[in-house]
Amino acid sequence: MQLFDFANNHQGTYQSSIPQAHFYSSSGFQDELAWAAAWLFRATNDKTYSDYLNDADTTGGHRTIFCWDDKYAEAQILIACLGGKSFK
């Protein structure tokens, strides 16, 4: 949970933090935060994480692939299993 807070408070891509990491050029970080929040909500039932998901700017739109650089499909499936976009 502290790691989620750290990531949420220090948002950015991996290569922006470590320029030498050009081989791991991530396209974004929002998908990882959504996936993490969904798993943390499932594990803890802590409203903080459902609030994060409810307040998120995007759910990733339509996705059809599982990819190391795009976790939205996984997050969407887990969110659906947890009851959908709204946890209220």
N, C-alpha and C positions, 0 to 999 in steps of 0.2 A: 504494500500500500504506500509506503514511503517512496518506492521507486516510481509508482504511477504519479504521485504528487510532484516528484522531481521532474519527470518527463513532461508533465503538463505545464509546469512553471518555467521550463527551459526548452520551449518548442523549437524544432529545427531539424533539418536533415543531417544524417550522419556525416556526409562529406563537408557540410558547412562547419561542423565542429572539429573535424580532423581532415584538413585538406589533402593529406597524403593518401586518404582512403578513396581515391578516384575510381578504383576498381569496384567499389560498392556505392555506385551513384544512385541513391534512393530518390524516387520521385516525390515523396512526401512523408509525412509522419502522422497525419490525422487518422489514417486507417489503423495504424498500430495502437493509437490511443483508444479508438472505438473498440477494437478487439480486446484490449486489456480491460477496459471498463466493463465490457460484457462478461468476461471471465471473472473479474473481481466481484461483480454483482452476483453472479451465480454462486461463487464460493462463500461470500460473506453476507449476502442479502442487505448490504449497506446502501442506504438510499443515496449516498453521495454519488455512487456509480450510475444508478438509474437516472439521477438528475443530470449527470454529465451527458448521458446518451440522449435524454429528452431535449437538452439544450444545444446539442451538437448542430453545427451549421449544415452538415450534410450526412447522409447515410451512404454515400458513395454511388448512388444511382444504380442503373442496371449493370450487373457484373455476371460474367459467364465462366470465369476461369479462377483457379487457385494459383497464386503466383507469389514468389518470395517478396516481391515489391508492391503487392497490392493485397491487403488483408480484408478488404471490404466484403468480399463474398463470404468469408468465414465469419466475420462479425455479423453480417446480415442473417446468416443461418442461426447463429447462437442467439441473437436478439429475438428472432422469430420463435425459437424454442422457449425463450423466457417470457413470451407473452406479447411480442410485437414492439413497435417503436415506442409506444407510450407505456410507462410503468405506473402511471398515476391511478 
